[in-house]
Amino acid sequence: MGGIAGLAAFAVSALAVWPRKSAAEVVELPAAAEGLLAAEGYLARETLAYWREQAKRRRITTPAPARVSWQWAGPDVAAPPSEVAGDESVVALLSDRVVSQLRRDLYEVLPVPGRIVILGGPGAGKTTAMLLLLIDVLAARADAGQGADEALLGPVPAWLTLGGWDPDAAGLLDYAASVLNRDYPGLAAHAGPGTASELLRSGRIALFLDGLDEMPDGVRGPALEAIDRTASRVVRVVVTSRPDEYQTGSELHRLWDAAVIEVQPVDLEHACEFLLFQQTGARRAEWETVTDHMRSHPDGVTSRTLRNPLALGLARDIYTHTDATPQALLGYPNSDALLKHLLIRSLAVAYPDPDERAQAVRWLSWIAKNLGGHRDIHWWEICELIANADPNSQTLRNAIGRVARLTALFVGGPVGGIGKNPAALILRRPTRQEIRNMMVTGVWYGLGAGLGGGLIVNRGLGLGGGVAIWLVVGIGIWLSSSLYDLLSLWSQPLPAARTAAPGDVFTEDRERAIVFGIALGGIFGILSGLVAGVVVGLLSGFAFGLVFGSIAALVVGSVAGFVFGLGPAVELAWMERFLALRGVTVRFMPLLQTALEKQVLRQAGAVYQFRHAALQDLLAATEPVQIKGTGASSG
């Protein structure tokens, strides 16, 4: 009888909320074409603002960058310019040009869609060259776009690091779309969740792919083949790599019709001018001692090392912002020793306090070593890194995962969990259609739960008990399902959402998890308490029902709140507390944010990276902290 009553109530509710076709209730959405144009403009503005700021933070544009030139690569990796760009551009392409003019001298010269490969050794400035090109293209696009039709402008450059891409697992466009959705949370709000994919497939985005050399040896060739296959259709690409890795990867898989150029060492005189730029007083005299030595020993260790843009920039930064004399740059036996000195000194400048430096280096070394050669630091994957290094932490993750799965079976729906990507909670008013969808879904869940509960207790409690249980369970499930749908709806991005930054993503994910945990844990706790209280009360009396219902509400609400509140930020906090119980104290987000502020790390969208690959390699070779041990700490 309880099930029959539930079915009748469901019919009435369904008729009440069933969508009716009414002109007044139709939600007006922007036309697909208009939405894509709006998304394209949003992406261009956000990308330009973000990378201009990053260029300043990385001191690429302040002070004035060192003058770095490029030339057409050798025949072992590059086809002749005449076969790539046409006879008219050969003379220009065969002469040396500076990387700050890549847009004018090469990017706009090549036939559309055009492919460019920028080669350079460690610290040679290939990534900087591509970054300057990206900013220049976006700035020129913004200048030309004042009042112009967005559709008539060129594609929007988008930055991706290749180290995290597995071409066997995902196509290039699918990988690019996932990164764009992660780094630009407002993108999907303009034309739906498929906005990034549609922009890519329609050729409105140019892919700037950094770090082909950072991919595993057996992956570079297939990656080049996938890039060539994708770019042959509509997508323009720019790729950076070290020369040897590119040559090895292109032996069997070519990027056809590509302009392959190689970044050149800084001219000796330009290097000396860069070191002396705006130096004054006694410090200028000290620098002149160094530059005089470089000019008189052009093939010496100091001269050869400081013609590398990485070493040149480090030398100027380190000995401009400390009391140490730049004459310490003289006398090293080889370039590797001098570069290692500069990298170690950069950490001393970033962390003047010896204790803070020791702790930071310990944990940054641990991260560098456990990245396994990848360059991106996804903070939401740190728990996985810990679990891979420590069996006890893996056991904890497995246990939490089992609790989450059991809770999912109990509540009959999806929950938070281990290993999910971070998300934000952005409040907005649902549309009428969205409200209808939530109510109809909730009614279906409520019907199923009400029928089940009514039929189960109907024999023992009679018609009255069956109806009571149906009402409590059905309405409770309906409310909880609607609340979950509403919270999920609020997790969707809006046009006003700004470009993601790692610290902001962490904070937003933590806030979302807290709201989910409190709201859904509370409603499931109340629901469980009511059901348990009514059943036990009807069977054993009001007092027993009250006590049992309160206990059920507390237990189920706590477990459901814990599981629904799981997410990368909360999981990281639990893992840090678990490590603290074993004498290993570390707080990863303050560690990473401090390293970012001190220019030891940089950010690329929602992920961190070591500011220099050479620094990551140096730290990875350093003996890191052992998680299994005790007594290690980091503030």
Phi, psi and omega in degrees: 000323178298321178296320180295318178298320178298318180297319179295316179296322179298319181300317179296316181295318182297318178296328182290325186254357184296133184300135173247140180283108179221135182298328182287341185256001179287126179280120182277118177249151179298147177302152185303314182296317179295320179297320179293321177296319177296319178295320179297316178295319177300314182297318180296315181294313182294320181294316180296313181298318183294310186284335171297317179295319179295323178297322177292316181298322181277002180059035177279323182252353178224116354292189183306136183294154175295148182280107181248131181253168177222160175214162179299133183292165183289168184293347178288339180231348187231139171284159179300147181304325182296334181273351182251312187252351182096157185298328186293335185259000187298314184301314181295320185286338180278346179267153180291138178229162180267149185292337180290350180244024182299324180299310183289319189274340185222308187302316182273353180274325185291147175296144179290140006280334175080138176227139179231134173242124180253114181257151177181149178288181178303126178073011184285342178104018181292319178293320176298319179299316180291325178294317178296323177296315180301314181296319181296317179296316181292321179295316178296323179294319179294319179296318180286339186271004179294101181082000181271163177286127182302328183291339182271351180275165181288173180295154181273122177292136177230133186269129175224142172264136186275346184300333182264008184258130173249103184297341177282336183265331183210142174292162182300316182292324177294318177296316180298318180297320180294321179291318180296318178296327179287316187275338181233081187295343179270358186295316186290343184289342184278325183213025176097174184295342179266016185299312182300315180298318181293321177298320180293314185287340177265007176075019181270359179232132172260134184265121175257104191256111185262131168089049173301325181292344181277354178279154177301155186306315185281359185256336186300316180300306176302326178295316177299318179298317180294321178295316180298317181295321180288314184291337181293343180270285188223343192267130175274140184226149169230133186232141172246149179194160167284150187299313184296317180294323178291319180297317179296316182292332184267005180296321180249339183232116185258150165260095188288154178059030182262137171276106183261116181239161182231130178289135183260154174301152179295136176303140185303315181294321177294324177297316179296319178297322179296318180292327183272351187302118177059022171281147183224163171060217182296327180294325178294321179296321177296318178294325179295329174299318180291312183292326176296320177297319181296319181291325182278344178230068186297338179257009180285171183299314182298314181296313182294322182288316184281000169277352173278125184303324179297308180296321180297313179295319178298316182300313181296314182297314186294313187266008170262331186252016176224169178278349182296146182277138178294349177295347175294347179286346183269148171098005178281146187287331181205171184294322180299319180294320180292318179295320178298319177301316181294319180294318179294320178295327179295326176290323178294323178290320181291322182238084182297326180285123184299320180294315178298319180296318181298316180292318180296316181296322178303309186280327175294326175295320178298316179296314181301318181292321185276353174289341177064034179095345176288152183262334182277134175255101175273110184299331181285357176254005181296322179299323178293321176298318179296314182297323179293332182268346187219113181301325180295320178292325177295321177298319177299314180298318180297320181294316179297320179298320178295319178298320180296318181292321178295320178295322178299319178295323183291316184272348176072034180195179181286152179225174172292171182187186183277138172082007179282159176281155181291156179215159179247160178244111183240115185284138173202164181277125180293151174284167179298320181295320179295323177295317178300314181300317179297317182292318181295316178300316180297323179295320179297313178298317180297321178299311181299313181293320180295316178299315180298311180296319180296318181291325182294315185265357185299319182293320184278329187248351179084185184298317181298316179295321179298317179294318181299314180294319178302314182298313182295309184291311183299311181292321180297314179295322178299314180294316182294319178296318179295320178295317178298316179297322180294315179296322177295321177297320180289348176280355181280147182286160177239161180301333183279354182297135183271170178300137185291143170232147186306314181295320179293319179299319178298312182297316181293322179293321178295317179296319178299316181296320180295316180296314179300314183296314182292313185293308184283324175298320179296314184289323177289328175295315179297315180301312181296319179297320179295313180299310181297319181294318180294313181299308182293324179296318179293328182274322190234002179109162186297317184298313178297320179298319180296314181294311182295320179296321179295318179295315180298318180298318181294314184291307183294319179297320179294315181294314180296319178297319178298313185288315179295333180275002178289148178181172184304316183293315180292320179298320178296320178296318177296320180294321178296322178291323178297318178294323181297324178298338181258012176087009179248105185255120178206142173237107192290317184295315173300323177300312183289319180295320177296317178297326177294314180296329181270009176066020172279324174249165171228170177240145175230095187068232184270006183242156172267157170217152169295141185300325178230134177300326179296325177292318177299316180296321178295315180292324179296331179276352179276146179293112183277173176294147178260117182297329182289342182280191180227157173091351177285143181211154175207131186288000000 
